[in-house]
Amino acid sequence: MTGDLDNAGLETKIARLAEMPPLADFADQLDEIFFTSSATQNFAGEAARSTFRERWLGRYLDHDREWFYVAVRGDRLAGYLAGAIEDPARTARFSDIDYFKVIAEETAKYPAHFHVNVAEGARSGGIGSRLIATFIADLRRAGVGGVHLVTGHNSRNIPFYLRNGFKLRKVIKGVAGDSVMLARSVLQG
Ligand SMILES: CC(C)(COP(=O)(O)OP(=O)(O)OC[C@H]1O[C@@H](n2cnc3c(N)ncnc32)[C@H](O)[C@@H]1OP(=O)(O)O)[C@@H](O)C(=O)NCCC(=O)NCCS
């Protein structure tokens, strides 16, 4: 675990979930951050809500816990990063996500990917950048060469990713709006 003071003067620690106390202690807070941060806010019913959670959060907790990071401020969860290292365009458990097929040429070069969310009251204090830096340092140690993410093409978070060393690699056309793939090498700084 590494600690740092954020803009509220509180110490926030970044930890690998695998090294934390049992997930049950954090499960509700994790879900709260996930659902309040998501662009999708309305669901047709409980089944749709559950499928959505499984797609963007649950599968990472089940299959990629080694690459799941949390930011802990006091006794509260301030954010998380859910990562995975296998090329998702060539990994069966991600075959339900269509956009990976569209960016398969790029994911071959930048195979790791992640979803990062920070609690509303804790944003713009550097926590998201620290979560990404911790993930990238671990990728480098593991010899994984590149990492990518996908976000909305108009999203406010794009400057955040650019500041963290990512570059635009692909525009993904979508029915409900376009997305962008951003990626970076992890081998240098
Ligand atoms: C994007 C996010 C993970 C960054 O974490 P953070 O701890 O706020 O990041 P940092 O303090 O290192 O960087 C701050 C930058 O994050 C971005 N950001 C801040 N609040 C944001 C929000 N509500 N939505 C999108 N991006 C936001 C901005 O680019 C911000 O820069 P600015 O303060 O100059 O405007 C976090 O803001 C967040 O969870 N936002 C909402 C959900 C989201 O967009 N998640 C990523 C999905 S791909």
The ligand as a Tripos MOL2 file, in Angstrom:
@<TRIPOS>MOLECULE
LIG
   48    50     1     0     0
SMALL
NO_CHARGES

@<TRIPOS>ATOM
      1 C1        -12.0830   10.2690  -14.6350 C.3       1 LIG1
      2 C2        -11.7140    9.9820  -13.1690 C.3       1 LIG1
      3 C3        -11.4850    8.4880  -12.9480 C.3       1 LIG1
      4 C4        -10.3900   10.7180  -12.8680 C.3       1 LIG1
      5 O1        -10.0540   10.5170  -11.5070 O.3       1 LIG1
      6 P1         -9.6050   11.7910  -10.6200 P.3       1 LIG1
      7 O2         -9.1330   11.3050   -9.3120 O.co2     1 LIG1
      8 O3        -10.7020   12.7920  -10.6690 O.co2     1 LIG1
      9 O4         -8.3830   12.2220  -11.5400 O.3       1 LIG1
     10 P2         -7.2460   13.2840  -11.3520 P.3       1 LIG1
     11 O5         -7.4460   14.1220  -10.1360 O.co2     1 LIG1
     12 O6         -5.9580   12.5460  -11.4920 O.co2     1 LIG1
     13 O7         -7.5040   14.1660  -12.6700 O.3       1 LIG1
     14 C5         -8.5810   15.0800  -12.6880 C.3       1 LIG1
     15 C6         -9.2010   15.0640  -14.0600 C.3       1 LIG1
     16 O8        -10.1680   13.9990  -14.1670 O.3       1 LIG1
     17 C7        -11.2390   14.4250  -15.0310 C.3       1 LIG1
     18 N1        -12.4980   14.4810  -14.3000 N.ar      1 LIG1
     19 C8        -12.7490   15.0570  -13.0940 C.ar      1 LIG1
     20 N2        -14.0480   14.8970  -12.7800 N.ar      1 LIG1
     21 C9        -14.6160   14.2250  -13.8000 C.ar      1 LIG1
     22 C10       -15.9400   13.7710  -14.0600 C.ar      1 LIG1
     23 N3        -16.9460   14.0070  -13.2180 N.pl3     1 LIG1
     24 N4        -16.1700   13.0920  -15.1950 N.ar      1 LIG1
     25 C11       -15.1630   12.8550  -16.0790 C.ar      1 LIG1
     26 N5        -13.8870   13.2720  -15.8760 N.ar      1 LIG1
     27 C12       -13.6290   13.9510  -14.7550 C.ar      1 LIG1
     28 C13       -10.8730   15.8200  -15.5140 C.3       1 LIG1
     29 O9        -10.1170   15.6670  -16.7220 O.3       1 LIG1
     30 C14        -9.9880   16.2910  -14.3900 C.3       1 LIG1
     31 O10        -9.1470   17.3140  -14.7850 O.3       1 LIG1
     32 P3         -9.5380   18.7930  -14.3020 P.3       1 LIG1
     33 O11        -9.6200   18.7360  -12.7850 O.co2     1 LIG1
     34 O12        -8.4000   19.6190  -14.8140 O.co2     1 LIG1
     35 O13       -10.8610   19.0840  -14.9370 O.co2     1 LIG1
     36 C15       -12.7810   10.5010  -12.1580 C.3       1 LIG1
     37 O14       -12.8880   11.8930  -12.2940 O.3       1 LIG1
     38 C16       -14.1340    9.8580  -12.3630 C.2       1 LIG1
     39 O15       -14.4040    8.8160  -11.7760 O.2       1 LIG1
     40 N6        -14.9710   10.5060  -13.1970 N.am      1 LIG1
     41 C17       -16.3280   10.0360  -13.4590 C.3       1 LIG1
     42 C18       -16.3810    8.6770  -14.1130 C.3       1 LIG1
     43 C19       -15.4350    8.5140  -15.2850 C.2       1 LIG1
     44 O16       -15.3660    9.3440  -16.2010 O.2       1 LIG1
     45 N7        -14.6910    7.3790  -15.2580 N.am      1 LIG1
     46 C20       -13.8420    6.9510  -16.3510 C.3       1 LIG1
     47 C21       -14.6530    6.1340  -17.3250 C.3       1 LIG1
     48 S1        -13.7410    5.7620  -18.8220 S.3       1 LIG1
@<TRIPOS>BOND
     1     1     2 1
     2     2     3 1
     3     2     4 1
     4     2    36 1
     5     4     5 1
     6     5     6 1
     7     6     7 2
     8     6     8 1
     9     6     9 1
    10     9    10 1
    11    10    11 2
    12    10    12 1
    13    10    13 1
    14    13    14 1
    15    14    15 1
    16    15    16 1
    17    15    30 1
    18    16    17 1
    19    17    18 1
    20    17    28 1
    21    18    19 ar
    22    18    27 ar
    23    19    20 ar
    24    20    21 ar
    25    21    22 ar
    26    21    27 ar
    27    22    23 1
    28    22    24 ar
    29    24    25 ar
    30    25    26 ar
    31    26    27 ar
    32    28    29 1
    33    28    30 1
    34    30    31 1
    35    31    32 1
    36    32    33 2
    37    32    34 1
    38    32    35 1
    39    36    37 1
    40    36    38 1
    41    38    39 2
    42    38    40 1
    43    40    41 1
    44    41    42 1
    45    42    43 1
    46    43    44 2
    47    43    45 1
    48    45    46 1
    49    46    47 1
    50    47    48 1
@<TRIPOS>SUBSTRUCTURE
     1 LIG1         1 GROUP 0 **** ****
